[in-house]
Amino acid sequence: MSILENIQNSTAVCNYRQGYLVWLGAHKAAFELAQGGFEKLVNSREELVEELVQKGAAMEETVQSNVNSFFGRS
């Protein structure tokens, strides 16, 4: 066995490579998770905007009603 083969087959090199592969896999998994969340947000964007508009309109109506009743307007 040559010196290079001894180094490549050493425990330290094998452990380092496993650690590198774990790091690489973790980053790929995080990217896929973030990409899935972004795609979900993009796909549901119109529904989200519509829901926020409805909630904003309801809040505006409530506030306007409270202001009018506070100042005695009808």
MIMINU-458639 format. One record per atom (N, C-alpha, C): residue in one letter; atom name; x negated, y negated, z. Coordinates in steps of 0.1 Angstrom, whole numbers, plus 2048, in hexadecimal, padded with zeros to 3 digits. Layout:
BEGIN
<pt "A" "CA" <X Y Z>>
...
This chain:
BEGIN
<pt "M" "N" <7F8 80C 800>>
<pt "M" "CA" <800 800 800>>
<pt "M" "C" <7F7 7F4 800>>
<pt "S" "N" <7FB 7EA 7F8>>
<pt "S" "CA" <7F3 7DE 7F7>>
<pt "S" "C" <7F7 7D4 802>>
<pt "I" "N" <7EF 7CA 804>>
<pt "I" "CA" <7F2 7C0 80E>>
<pt "I" "C" <7FF 7B9 80C>>
<pt "L" "N" <802 7B6 7FF>>
<pt "L" "CA" <80E 7AF 7FC>>
<pt "L" "C" <81A 7B8 7FF>>
<pt "E" "N" <81A 7C5 7FC>>
<pt "E" "CA" <825 7CE 800>>
<pt "E" "C" <826 7CF 80F>>
<pt "N" "N" <81B 7CF 816>>
<pt "N" "CA" <81C 7D0 825>>
<pt "N" "C" <823 7C3 82A>>
<pt "I" "N" <820 7B8 824>>
<pt "I" "CA" <826 7AB 829>>
<pt "I" "C" <835 7AB 825>>
<pt "Q" "N" <838 7AF 819>>
<pt "Q" "CA" <846 7AF 815>>
<pt "Q" "C" <84F 7B9 81D>>
<pt "N" "N" <849 7C4 821>>
<pt "N" "CA" <850 7CE 829>>
<pt "N" "C" <850 7CC 838>>
<pt "S" "N" <849 7C2 83C>>
<pt "S" "CA" <848 7C0 84B>>
<pt "S" "C" <855 7BC 851>>
<pt "T" "N" <856 7BF 85E>>
<pt "T" "CA" <862 7BC 865>>
<pt "T" "C" <865 7AD 866>>
<pt "A" "N" <85B 7A5 867>>
<pt "A" "CA" <85D 796 867>>
<pt "A" "C" <863 791 85A>>
<pt "V" "N" <85E 796 84F>>
<pt "V" "CA" <863 791 842>>
<pt "V" "C" <871 796 840>>
<pt "C" "N" <874 7A2 844>>
<pt "C" "CA" <882 7A8 843>>
<pt "C" "C" <88B 7A0 84B>>
<pt "N" "N" <887 79D 858>>
<pt "N" "CA" <890 795 861>>
<pt "N" "C" <892 787 85C>>
<pt "Y" "N" <887 781 856>>
<pt "Y" "CA" <888 773 851>>
<pt "Y" "C" <892 773 845>>
<pt "R" "N" <891 77D 83C>>
<pt "R" "CA" <89A 77E 831>>
<pt "R" "C" <8A8 780 835>>
<pt "Q" "N" <8AA 788 83F>>
<pt "Q" "CA" <8B8 78A 844>>
<pt "Q" "C" <8BE 77D 849>>
<pt "G" "N" <8B6 776 851>>
<pt "G" "CA" <8BA 769 856>>
<pt "G" "C" <8BD 75F 84B>>
<pt "Y" "N" <8B5 75F 841>>
<pt "Y" "CA" <8B8 756 835>>
<pt "Y" "C" <8C5 75A 82E>>
<pt "L" "N" <8C7 767 82D>>
<pt "L" "CA" <8D3 76C 826>>
<pt "L" "C" <8E0 768 82F>>
<pt "V" "N" <8DE 769 83C>>
<pt "V" "CA" <8E9 765 845>>
<pt "V" "C" <8EC 756 843>>
<pt "W" "N" <8E2 74E 843>>
<pt "W" "CA" <8E3 740 841>>
<pt "W" "C" <8EA 73D 834>>
<pt "L" "N" <8E5 743 829>>
<pt "L" "CA" <8EB 741 81C>>
<pt "L" "C" <8FA 745 81C>>
<pt "G" "N" <8FD 751 822>>
<pt "G" "CA" <90B 755 822>>
<pt "G" "C" <914 74C 82A>>
<pt "A" "N" <90F 747 835>>
<pt "A" "CA" <917 73E 83D>>
<pt "A" "C" <91A 731 835>>
<pt "H" "N" <910 72C 82E>>
<pt "H" "CA" <913 720 826>>
<pt "H" "C" <91C 722 81B>>
<pt "K" "N" <91C 72E 815>>
<pt "K" "CA" <925 731 80A>>
<pt "K" "C" <933 732 810>>
<pt "A" "N" <934 739 81B>>
<pt "A" "CA" <942 73A 822>>
<pt "A" "C" <947 72C 825>>
<pt "A" "N" <93F 724 82B>>
<pt "A" "CA" <943 716 82F>>
<pt "A" "C" <948 70E 822>>
<pt "F" "N" <940 710 817>>
<pt "F" "CA" <944 709 80B>>
<pt "F" "C" <951 70E 806>>
<pt "E" "N" <953 71B 806>>
<pt "E" "CA" <960 720 801>>
<pt "E" "C" <96B 71C 80A>>
<pt "L" "N" <969 71B 817>>
<pt "L" "CA" <974 717 820>>
<pt "L" "C" <977 708 81D>>
<pt "A" "N" <96D 700 81C>>
<pt "A" "CA" <970 6F2 819>>
<pt "A" "C" <976 6F0 80B>>
<pt "Q" "N" <972 6F7 801>>
<pt "Q" "CA" <977 6F6 7F4>>
<pt "Q" "C" <986 6FA 7F4>>
<pt "G" "N" <989 705 7FB>>
<pt "G" "CA" <997 709 7FC>>
<pt "G" "C" <9A0 6FF 803>>
<pt "G" "N" <99B 6F9 80D>>
<pt "G" "CA" <9A3 6EE 814>>
<pt "G" "C" <9A5 6E2 80B>>
<pt "F" "N" <99B 6DF 804>>
<pt "F" "CA" <99C 6D3 7FA>>
<pt "F" "C" <9A6 6D6 7EF>>
<pt "E" "N" <9A5 6E2 7EA>>
<pt "E" "CA" <9AF 6E6 7DF>>
<pt "E" "C" <9BD 6E6 7E5>>
<pt "K" "N" <9BF 6EB 7F1>>
<pt "K" "CA" <9CC 6EB 7F7>>
<pt "K" "C" <9D1 6DD 7F9>>
<pt "L" "N" <9C8 6D4 7FD>>
<pt "L" "CA" <9CC 6C6 7FF>>
<pt "L" "C" <9D0 6BF 7F1>>
<pt "V" "N" <9C8 6C2 7E7>>
<pt "V" "CA" <9CB 6BC 7DA>>
<pt "V" "C" <9D8 6C2 7D5>>
<pt "N" "N" <9DB 6CF 7D6>>
<pt "N" "CA" <9E7 6D5 7D1>>
<pt "N" "C" <9F3 6D0 7D9>>
<pt "S" "N" <9F2 6CD 7E6>>
<pt "S" "CA" <9FE 6C9 7ED>>
<pt "S" "C" <9FE 6BA 7EF>>
<pt "R" "N" <9F6 6B2 7E8>>
<pt "R" "CA" <9F5 6A4 7E9>>
<pt "R" "C" <A03 69D 7E7>>
<pt "E" "N" <A0A 6A1 7DD>>
<pt "E" "CA" <A17 69A 7DA>>
<pt "E" "C" <A21 69D 7E6>>
<pt "E" "N" <A21 6A9 7EB>>
<pt "E" "CA" <A2A 6AC 7F6>>
<pt "E" "C" <A26 6A4 802>>
<pt "L" "N" <A19 6A3 805>>
<pt "L" "CA" <A14 69C 810>>
<pt "L" "C" <A18 68D 80F>>
<pt "V" "N" <A16 687 804>>
<pt "V" "CA" <A19 679 802>>
<pt "V" "C" <A28 677 804>>
<pt "E" "N" <A30 67F 7FE>>
<pt "E" "CA" <A3F 67E 7FF>>
<pt "E" "C" <A43 67F 80E>>
<pt "E" "N" <A3D 689 815>>
<pt "E" "CA" <A41 68A 823>>
<pt "E" "C" <A3D 67E 82B>>
<pt "L" "N" <A31 678 828>>
<pt "L" "CA" <A2D 66C 82F>>
<pt "L" "C" <A35 660 82C>>
<pt "V" "N" <A3A 65F 820>>
<pt "V" "CA" <A43 654 81C>>
<pt "V" "C" <A50 655 823>>
<pt "Q" "N" <A55 661 824>>
<pt "Q" "CA" <A62 663 82B>>
<pt "Q" "C" <A61 660 83A>>
<pt "K" "N" <A56 664 840>>
<pt "K" "CA" <A53 661 84E>>
<pt "K" "C" <A52 652 850>>
<pt "G" "N" <A4A 64C 847>>
<pt "G" "CA" <A48 63D 848>>
<pt "G" "C" <A56 636 847>>
<pt "A" "N" <A5E 63A 83D>>
<pt "A" "CA" <A6B 634 83B>>
<pt "A" "C" <A74 635 848>>
<pt "A" "N" <A74 641 84E>>
<pt "A" "CA" <A7B 644 85A>>
<pt "A" "C" <A76 63B 865>>
<pt "M" "N" <A69 63A 866>>
<pt "M" "CA" <A63 631 871>>
<pt "M" "C" <A67 623 86F>>
<pt "E" "N" <A66 61E 862>>
<pt "E" "CA" <A6A 610 85F>>
<pt "E" "C" <A78 60D 863>>
<pt "E" "N" <A81 617 860>>
<pt "E" "CA" <A8F 615 863>>
<pt "E" "C" <A92 614 872>>
<pt "T" "N" <A8B 61D 879>>
<pt "T" "CA" <A8C 61D 888>>
<pt "T" "C" <A87 610 88E>>
<pt "V" "N" <A7C 60B 889>>
<pt "V" "CA" <A76 5FF 88E>>
<pt "V" "C" <A7F 5F3 88B>>
<pt "Q" "N" <A84 5F3 87F>>
<pt "Q" "CA" <A8D 5E8 87B>>
<pt "Q" "C" <A99 5E8 883>>
<pt "S" "N" <A9F 5F3 886>>
<pt "S" "CA" <AAB 5F5 88E>>
<pt "S" "C" <AA8 5F0 89C>>
<pt "N" "N" <A9C 5F4 8A2>>
<pt "N" "CA" <A99 5EF 8AF>>
<pt "N" "C" <A97 5E0 8B0>>
<pt "V" "N" <A90 5DB 8A6>>
<pt "V" "CA" <A8E 5CC 8A6>>
<pt "V" "C" <A9B 5C5 8A5>>
<pt "N" "N" <AA4 5CA 89C>>
<pt "N" "CA" <AB1 5C3 89A>>
<pt "N" "C" <AB9 5C4 8A7>>
<pt "S" "N" <AB9 5CF 8AE>>
<pt "S" "CA" <AC1 5D1 8BA>>
<pt "S" "C" <ABA 5C8 8C5>>
<pt "F" "N" <AAD 5C7 8C5>>
<pt "F" "CA" <AA7 5BF 8CF>>
<pt "F" "C" <AAA 5B0 8CE>>
<pt "F" "N" <AAB 5AB 8C2>>
<pt "F" "CA" <AAE 59D 8BF>>
<pt "F" "C" <ABD 59B 8BD>>
<pt "G" "N" <AC5 5A5 8BE>>
<pt "G" "CA" <AD4 5A4 8BE>>
<pt "G" "C" <AD9 5A2 8AF>>
<pt "R" "N" <AD1 5A7 8A6>>
<pt "R" "CA" <AD6 5A6 898>>
<pt "R" "C" <ADD 5B3 894>>
<pt "S" "N" <AE5 5B2 88A>>
<pt "S" "CA" <AEC 5BE 886>>
<pt "S" "C" <AE7 5C2 878>>
